[in-house]
């Protein structure tokens, strides 16, 4: 029987890579996106937001949910407004709460369900100018651990926490040879991650190969969160 995975934030580059890998493995995909997307064989819904009232009702039984929406807003702390903090929490955390409250009940009462949330290296190590995103992602990491405990053994909940990845969202941070070289030199592996690096980890966490893993924050970051060279 094919498995159905709900992808929230399906227009992101990492989400697109994840969808491609899942489809190669014969998963069925339901995609939610604030931008219109058209992928053959994918059931897609354009949503105005990730608030419950804007989310479509679906009938399919789900085996997994992945929440991708995010942003990169880097500012000195004294320039981060309360509105900035609220927006980061809205995108990274409140949206995940509302998506999971609406759709997690569609995962059957068997030990085969999997939820994957997108965390960040910035919630694991202190990084300057990351106050708002670090706070929001830190809250998301905490949510994942609490839900992993609450939903075990029916649903596994894990987080993939990348460092900077080669995506349109990160383009302004790596849009010159000098910026790119600076970022690469900061990473123990000496390179910037690709969407497929992250997508491969997500595929693993959705699959039966990870069926004894829950409550984990998986760093896919070139060693940035744990190594000092």
C-alpha positions in Angstrom: 0.0 0.0 0.0 1.4 3.4 -0.9 1.9 5.9 1.9 0.5 9.5 1.8 2.6 12.3 3.1 1.2 15.9 3.7 3.8 18.6 2.8 3.2 22.0 4.2 5.2 24.8 2.6 5.6 22.8 -0.6 6.9 25.7 -2.7 10.3 25.8 -0.9 13.3 24.4 -2.7 13.9 21.8 0.0 10.3 20.8 -0.1 10.5 20.4 -3.8 13.5 18.2 -3.5 11.8 16.1 -0.8 8.7 15.7 -3.0 10.8 14.4 -5.8 12.6 11.9 -3.6 9.3 10.7 -2.1 7.7 10.3 -5.5 10.6 8.2 -6.6 9.8 5.9 -3.7 6.1 5.8 -4.7 4.7 7.9 -1.9 1.5 9.8 -2.5 1.8 13.6 -1.8 -0.7 16.2 -0.6 1.0 19.6 -1.0 0.0 22.8 0.8 1.6 26.1 -0.4 1.0 29.8 -0.2 2.2 30.0 -3.9 0.5 28.0 -6.7 2.4 24.9 -7.5 1.7 22.3 -10.2 3.5 18.9 -10.0 2.1 16.0 -12.0 0.7 13.4 -9.7 0.6 15.7 -6.6 -2.7 16.8 -5.0 -2.0 20.5 -4.4 -3.8 23.2 -2.4 -3.0 26.9 -2.4 -3.6 28.3 1.1 -3.7 31.9 2.3 -2.0 31.0 5.5 -1.3 28.1 7.8 -4.1 29.1 10.2 -6.6 26.3 10.8 -9.4 28.3 9.1 -7.4 28.6 5.9 -6.4 24.9 5.7 -8.4 22.5 3.4 -10.3 19.6 4.8 -8.8 16.4 3.4 -10.2 12.8 3.6 -7.1 10.7 3.0 -5.4 8.7 5.7 -1.9 10.1 6.3 1.3 8.3 7.2 3.4 11.4 7.6 3.5 15.2 7.8 6.4 17.6 7.0 6.2 21.3 7.9 8.6 23.5 5.9 7.5 27.1 6.2 10.3 29.4 7.4 12.3 32.5 6.8 15.8 34.0 7.3 15.7 37.4 9.0 19.0 38.4 10.4 19.2 41.7 12.4 21.1 43.1 15.4 18.9 42.5 18.5 18.3 46.2 19.0 16.8 46.4 15.5 14.4 43.4 15.9 10.9 44.8 16.6 8.2 42.9 18.5 6.4 42.5 15.2 9.5 40.8 13.8 9.5 38.4 16.7 5.8 37.7 16.3 6.2 37.1 12.6 9.0 34.6 13.1 6.9 32.7 15.7 3.9 32.8 13.4 5.8 31.3 10.4 8.0 28.8 12.2 6.0 27.7 15.2 2.3 28.7 15.3 1.8 27.5 11.7 3.3 24.1 12.7 0.9 23.9 15.7 -2.1 24.6 13.6 -1.1 22.2 10.8 -0.5 19.4 13.3 -3.7 20.0 15.3 -5.7 19.7 12.1 -4.0 16.9 10.3 -2.2 14.6 12.9 -5.6 13.0 13.7 -5.6 11.6 10.1 -2.5 9.5 11.0 -3.8 6.0 11.9 -3.4 4.5 15.4 -0.4 2.3 14.4 3.3 2.8 15.0 3.9 3.9 11.4 3.2 7.6 11.5 6.0 10.2 11.2 6.1 14.0 11.6 9.2 15.9 10.5 9.7 19.6 11.5 12.4 21.9 10.1 14.6 23.2 12.8 17.8 25.1 12.6 21.5 25.1 13.7 20.7 28.5 15.1 18.5 26.9 17.8 21.4 24.6 18.9 24.4 27.1 19.0 24.4 30.8 19.6 24.8 32.9 16.5 24.8 36.7 16.2 21.9 38.4 14.6 19.7 35.3 14.9 17.7 36.3 17.9 14.2 36.1 16.3 14.7 32.9 14.3 16.7 31.2 17.1 13.8 31.9 19.5 11.2 30.6 17.0 13.2 27.5 16.0 14.0 26.8 19.7 10.3 26.8 20.4 9.7 24.4 17.5 12.4 22.0 18.8 10.7 22.0 22.2 7.3 21.4 20.6 8.7 18.4 18.7 10.1 16.8 21.9 6.8 17.3 23.8 4.8 15.8 21.0 7.2 12.9 20.5 6.6 12.0 24.2 2.8 12.5 23.9 2.3 10.7 20.7 4.6 7.7 21.2 4.3 5.0 20.0 1.7 6.0 17.5 3.5 8.9 15.8 7.2 9.5 15.7 8.2 13.2 15.8 11.7 14.3 14.7 13.4 17.6 13.6 15.9 18.1 10.8 18.1 21.1 11.8 20.2 22.4 8.8 22.8 25.1 8.6 22.7 27.5 5.6 21.6 25.6 2.5 21.7 26.5 -1.2 18.2 27.8 -1.6 16.5 31.0 -3.0 15.8 32.0 0.6 19.5 32.0 1.3 20.6 33.7 -1.9 21.2 37.2 -0.5 23.7 35.6 2.0 25.8 33.8 -0.7 25.3 36.0 -3.7 28.9 36.9 -4.2 32.1 34.9 -4.3 33.3 36.7 -1.1 30.1 35.9 0.8 30.1 32.3 -0.4 33.8 31.7 0.5 33.1 33.2 4.0 30.2 30.9 4.7 32.0 27.8 3.3 35.1 28.5 5.5 32.8 28.7 8.6 31.5 25.2 7.9 33.6 22.2 9.1 32.9 20.4 5.8 34.0 23.5 3.8 30.8 23.7 1.8 27.2 24.9 1.7 24.5 22.2 2.0 22.2 21.4 -0.9 18.4 20.9 -0.8 18.9 17.2 -1.6 21.1 16.9 1.6 18.2 17.9 3.7 15.6 16.1 1.6 17.5 12.8 2.0 17.4 13.1 5.8 13.6 13.8 5.7 13.0 10.8 3.5 14.9 8.7 6.0 12.8 10.0 8.9 9.5 9.3 7.0 10.6 5.8 6.1 10.4 2.5 8.0 14.2 2.6 8.2 13.9 5.1 11.1 11.1 3.3 12.9 13.0 3.3 16.2 13.8 7.0 16.2 11.6 9.7 17.8 12.2 12.9 19.7 15.5 13.6 17.9 16.9 16.8 16.6 19.0 15.6 13.6 21.7 18.1 12.6 22.3 18.1 8.9 24.8 21.0 9.0 28.2 19.8 7.9 29.2 19.5 11.6 28.6 23.1 12.3 26.6 22.6 15.6 29.1 20.1 17.1 32.6 20.7 15.7 35.1 23.5 16.2 38.1 23.3 13.9 
